[in-house]
Amino acid sequence: ACANAGLLLLARTQRQCRDLAVRVAIGAGRGRILRQVATEVGVVGLAGTVGGVWLAFLLNPVFRLLVPRSVPRLDEIRVDPYVLATAAVAGLLCSVGSGIVAYQATRSRGLTRSLREGGTMMTLGRQGLGWRRGLVASQMVVVSALLVVAGLLMRSYVKAAQLDPGIDLNHIAVVQMRLDLARGDPTWKDKALRFSWALLSGMKRTPGVSAVAVSTTLPFFGFDERTWVPQGGPEPVAEQEMFVNARSVSPEFFQVFGIRLVDGRVFSDRDTPEAPRVVIVSTSLARSLFGAGRAVGRMLYWGVAHEIVGVVEDVSWLNPEVRPSPAFYMPFTQSPSSIISIVARTEGATALFADYARRVVRDVDPAQPVELVTTVDQLAADTRSERRFHALATLVFGVLALSLAAVGAFGSVEAAVSERTREIGIRLMLGAGHREVWRLIMLQGMLPVASGAVGGLLASLWLGRFVRTFLFEVSPLDPAALVGAPALLVVVAIAAAALPARWALRVDPATVVRDG
């Protein structure tokens, strides 16, 4: 923004050259000229700063909607005095930088020459051209590097979103609640079971539900338990410490999520509280405990001995980006909980299930509150919320910077065309073709853009080590991002600069030479 302000002010100074030259000729000192420029720049900078702060207040609610819910104290995000002070300093620096650029332009000999030649447009000297090209190249460096980082983060998010967690996420609604049961009550388990089976019975009669089950935890909404998972008989003969995801589920749980049974059987109605304790393990847990041997029929010690009756495929229950943790499942009838999660596969829109679910809970127990009603794909999306936010925020800043870069390229070429109108008219009068003139203007206008894009590419190679921790299955040296971002910048700059370059071809040579 500072570079663009400098470019636009430099172009404005060129157009004011005759007025400034007259002021200098009648005795105005450089200090007077600088004060005039500083006043104009200060007013523009103050107006821009005030407008930016006002826009920040307007966008603050939108920003809070985009921030992941995992960010602590999200509701307290606001525009505070420190932010206002930072914005004011940024606006001041932008104004001062632009004023310095304009003042440097007035120090050239172009003012005196323009007055002597009677022109209305100052031709920049080597110093002025260096300022203009330097401003264009500097912002292209920043924009190119920012676009590369945005490309890396977007590619990471896309790769993360395409991961297969091992379960079918579509059309699964979830309802979670916490029962008010006293653990000291010897009948609390019976109460939890009766409440759960009443809910399942009511949910099965809900229109559009093809399968429904109960679980103690939700997908992508729990935590791994650090625990001992020994193997053995009635007493453990070996034990090893590992991170294991444990949950109690009803028999239809595996059908709801489409989890494939690898060996053995799933739970059934005969797995009652009085029956021998059974458990189903994941393939990774079976491999960790028993190697290549068959796990079904072996014993797993979890407080008491459990017989392994089945092996199911691994599932990333916590985060699709993380390698699936070993897991085992117990019948809900044998290990009930006061935390109840109902999962239902629906044939239609899962949003319609929410009203039915609340109605079923109210019919079973009018005093029971429902803590959460959502869908499994939404829970999975929440696990990628921070990655999505990083990518989206960087992309928004990249698009804004790309827009500013387009404005800068447009302003630079437009200023060059206005400055060289007489030269263009002479070239056309001497027989130069329109294509040749257009190519000359675009080539000179795109040189700082190309150099800035290359500089941004080199800067992004250095910045890659800082964003490495935010990337997923994407290298900081990803060719698509490193090549695509600078190429996009050059294409946008060419499109922005093509319009003023075409204006140059409308010059009437005879009129330009006669008026010049």
N, C-alpha and C positions, 0 to 999 in steps of 0.2 A: 504493500500500500504506500509506503514511503517512497519507493522507487517510482511508482506511477505518479504520485503527487509531484515528485521532482520533474518527471518527464512532462507532465501537463503544464506545470508552472514554467518550465523552460520554453515550451512552445508558446505559451502566453507572453513571456518576456520577448520572444522573437517578434511577435505581432505588435508589441508595444514599443518596438525599437525607435520609431520616429519620435514618439512622445518622450521617451527617455532621453534620446539624443538631444532634443531641443532643451530639455531640463538641464542636461550637462553643459550644453553650449552657453546657456545664459547664466551659468555659475553654480548650479546645484552640485554639491559635493557628493562623493560616494556615500557618505554617512546618511545624507538626505534620501538618496535612492534606496539604500538598505532599509531605512526606517519605513519607507513607503511599501517596499516589498514585504517587510516583516509584518506590517499592519495587515496587509491583505492576506498573507499566509496565516497569521494568527486568527483572524476572523473565520477563515475556512477551517482551520484546525479545531477551533472551539466548537463550531457548528457540527463538524464531523464527530467530535468526541461526545457531545451532548446527544447526537442522534444514535451513536453506538451504544451508549449507556441506556438510553430509552429502549433500544431494540433488545438489549440484554434482559431488561425487566420483562419485556413481552415474551421472550423466548424461554425464560427460566422455567415456566410450567412444562413446556414441551421438552426441554432438556431433562427434567426430572422423570418424565415418562420413558425416556430412552435409556436412562441409567439403570443398570441391573439392580434388582431388588436386594442382592447380596451386599451392596455398598452400605456401610453403616451410617446411621443418622441421615438417611436419604431425605426425609421430610424437612431437615434443617438447611438444605442447600438453598442459598439465597445470594443476592448481590449485596455484599457487605461493604463497609468503608474501605477495607483494604483493596477489594476489587475495583472500587471506584477510583482510588488513588492510583492503582496500576494503570487503569484505562486513561486517566488524565495524563500521567507521565508518558504513556505510549503516544497519545495524541500530540503532546508537546514535542517529543523527540521527532515525530513525523513532520511537524510544522517546521522545526528548526532545521532539520535535514533538507527539506524542500527549499527553505529560504536560502540556505547556503548554496545550493545548486543554482538558484536564480541569480544570486549575487555574483557567483563566479562567472556566469554568463555576461553580466553587465560589465565585467572588468576587461572583456575582450575589446578589440579595436573595431568590432562590428558596429557599435553605436555611432562612432564618428564617421565611419565609412558609409553607413546607410544614410546619414544626414547629408554627406557630401554628394552622394550619388542620387539623392532624392527618392530612394526606395522606401517602401513601407514595411519591409521584412528584413530583419537582420540575418546575415549569413554567419553561422557559427564558425569560429576559428577551430584550430586543431584541439585546443583545450575544451571548448564547448562540445565538439563532436565526441571527444573522449569521455566527457561526463555523460552524454546521452547514451552512448554505446555501453559504457560501464554500468549505468543504471539498468539497461535492458538485460545485459548479461547477468548481473547480480541477482535479479529477481528470477531469471530463468534457472539459475543454479538452485535456488531454494525450492522453486516449484518442481523441478525435475526430481530432486531428492525426495520431496514430500510425496510425489506421485509414485515413486518406486516403493517407498515404505507402505503407502496405501495399497498398492498392488500386492505386496507380500502379505499383508494382513488379510486382504480380501480372499486371496488364494488359500490362506490357512483356514479361514472360516468356511469356505466352500468345501474344502477337503474334510473338515470336521463334521459338517452337516451331512456329508455323504457316507459317513461311517455306518456300518451295520452293527447294532448293539446285540444282535442275536435273537431279538424278539420282534414281532409285528407290532408297531406302534400305532397303527391307524385304527380308528373306531373303537378305542378303549376308554371308557369313562371311569373315574375313580371318585370314591367318597370316603373321607376319613373322619373318624370321631374318637373321642376319648371317653370311656365309660367311667362314671363316678362310682367306683367299687373300692371298698376298703380291703387292702391286702390281708388284714388280720381276720377278715371274715372267712371262715372255713368253707363257705358256700360260694365265694366270689367266682370261682372257675365255672361252676354250674350256671350261675347267672350270666356270665359272659358267653357261654355256649348257647344257652337258650335265646339270648338276645341276637346272637349272630345267626342262628338257624332261622329265627323269625324274619330277620332282614333278608337272608338269602331266599327264603320262600316268597316274600313279597316282591323282591327284585326279579325273580324268575317270571313272575306274572306281568312284569312291566312290558308294554308294547315295544317291539324292536330290539329286545335283548335276546341274543342267541346263547350266551353262556355267561355265568356269573360265579364269582368265587370270593373268598375272604382271605385276607393276608394280614400279618402284623405290621408290615412296612410297605411303602410304596416304591415303585421304581424311581431311580434318580432323586430320591427324597429321603434317603436314610444315611447310614454310616456303617463302615466295616467294624466289626467287633474284634478287638485284639484278644485272642483267647487261646486256650489249649485245646487242640483237637487230637487226642491220642487214639490209638487203635488197640484193640484187644478183645477180651471176653468180658465176663462179668466185672473184672477189674482190669484197668489199663496195663498193658505189658510194654507199651512204648508211647512216647508222647513227643510232640514237636510243636513249637510255637509258630504261629502264622496268622496272617490277617484272613479272616473268614467271614463271609456274609451269611448270617443265619436268619431264617424266618420260618414262621409257622403258617401253613396254607391249607386250604380245603382241597379236595380231590380235583375240582374243575379248574384250579389255578393254572395248570400247565396247558389246558385247552384254551383258556382265555388268551394267553400270550403266545400260543403256538410254539411252545418249547418242545423240541423233539426228544423222545425217549430213546436213549441209546441202548440200554440193557435193563432187564427186569420189568417192574411194573410201577404204576403210579399208585397213589393212595386210593383207598376204597372205603366203603361203609363198614367194613369189618375191622378197620383200625380205630377201635373205640378206646375210651380212656382205660378200660379194664384189660385191653388186649396188650400183648408184648409191644414194647416200644420199637418203632421202626423209623427209618430215615431214608431220604433220597439225597444222593450226593451229585455234585457236578463232575464232569470228566477230569477237570484239572485237579480237584481234590482227590478223586480216586487214583489218579496217576501219582500224586504226591505221596499218598499213604501206602499204596500197594504196588506201585510200579506198573509192570505189564500184566500183573495178575488180575483176575476178575474180582471186582469189588462186591458184587451181589452175594449175599450170604455171609459176608464178613461183618465184624462188629465195630461200631464207632462209639467211643465213650464220651458222653456229654452229660455229666452229672451221674447218669446211670448208663448202662449199656444199651445201645440201639442197634438193631439189625438193619443192615443196608439192604433195601428191597429194590432199589432202582438207581440208575445212573442217567442223568440228563445232560444235554449239551450246555456249554458255558454261556453265560449271559453277563453283559456289562450292566449290572444293576445300578451302579453309582454314576458313572460317566462313560459315555461311548468312546472317549479319547483315551481312557485308561484300560490297560489290559485287564480282562475279567479276573476278579478275585475268586479263589476257591469258595464254593458255597455248598450249603446243605439245607435241606427242607425237612421240616417235621410236620406231622399232621396237626392241624389246629385243634382237633378233638383231644389230643394228648398233651399239647402245650398251648393252651389258650392264653390270651392277653387282654388287658383292659384297653389297649389301642387296637382299634378295628379299622381295617381298610377294605372297602368293597370295590372290586374291580369287575367291570362288566363289558363284554364285547357287544357292541350295538350294530345293528344292520343299517341304521339310518344316521341322522345327525346326532352326534354325541351331546350337543348343546341341549337337545330336548330331554335328555336323560336327567338333567339336574333337577328339574321340577318334580319329576316322578320320584327320584331318589329321596328328596326332602319329604315328599308326601308319605312314602313308605316308612321313613324313620319316624315321622310324626304319628303314624298309625300304631307303630310298635311301642313307642315311648314318647309322648308329647313333650316331656321335659328334657329330652336328650338333644343337646346342640350338635350341629354339624360343623366341624372345623374347616373342612376343605372339600370343594367340589371342583374338579378340573378334568383334564384329559391327559393321557400318558404322553402323547406327542408334545403337549405344552410343557410337561415336566422335563422331557428330553430337551426341548428348546431352551428351557431355563438354565440347563447345564452349560449351554453355549452362549449365555447372555453376555458374559463379560467379553468373550472373544468377539461376539457380534458388535458390542458397543465399541471396542477398540477399533475394529475395522470400519464401522460406520462413522465414528467421529473423525478418524483420519481421512476417510474418503470425503466427508463433507468439507473438511479444511482443504483437501487436495483440489476439490472442484472449485471452491472459492478462490484458491490461489491460481488455478488454471484460468478462471475468468479474469482475474486481475492481470495475468500474463497476456491474455488475449487483448485486453485494453491497452497494456503497455506496448505490445507489438503494433497495434493499430495506431496509437499516438505517435510512436517513433517514426513509422513510415509516413504518416500523415504530415508530421512536422518536416521530414526530409523532402517530401513532395512540394510542400508550400515554400520551402527555402530554395528549392532548385527549379522553380517554375520557369524562370527565364532560360536556364540551361536546357531544360526539356524542350521549350519552344524552339530554341536554336537547333537542337539536334533534329527535331522533326522537320524544321525548315530545310536543313541540309540533306534530308533524304533518309534519315534513320526510320526504320519500320517500327510500328507500334509494338510488335512482339519483342523487338530488340530493346526498346526503352523499358517496357514492362519487366523484362528479365533483368536489366541493369538495376532497376529500383528494388526489385525483390531480392536480388543477390546481396546488395549492400545492406538491406534491412534485415535479412535473415542471418548474416554473419554473426552478430552478437547473440542471436537466439540459438544458433547451432553451438557456438562456443559455450554458452550457458548451459545448454542441455548436456554437453559432454562433461562440463564441470560438475553438474548435479549428479551425473552417473558416477563419477569418481567419489563425490561426497557420500552417495548412498552406499558405496562399498565400505566406507568407514563407519557409517551409521548402522550397518547391518549387524554388527556385534552387539549393539544396544537393544535391538528388537528381537534378537535370536530367541529369548525366553518367551516371547509372545507368539512365536511361529509354531505351527503344527504340520509336520511332514512337508515342510517347505524350507529350502535352503535360503540363507540371505543372499546367495549368488544365483537365485532362480533366474534363468535366462528370459523367461516370459516377462517378468516384472522389470528386469534391468534393461531390456530392449524395448518393451512395449511402452513404458512410461515416457522416456525421452522422445520416442517416435510420436506418441500422442501429442506431446507438447509442441513439437515442430509442426505437425499437421494443423493443430489449432492456431498456432501463430501464423502460419501461411494463410489460412482461411481469413484470419482477422486482418492481415496486412494486404490481402489481395484487393480489398475494396478501395482504400486510398491510392493504391498503385494504379487501379483502373481509372480513377479520377484524373490522374496525370495524362492519360491518353486523350482526354477531352480538351486539352489545352489547344487554343487557336494560335498557331505560331505567329502569324502576322500581328495579331492583337498584342501578344506578349512582348514581341520585339519593339512594336511601336510605343507601347506604354512604358517599357523599361528604359 
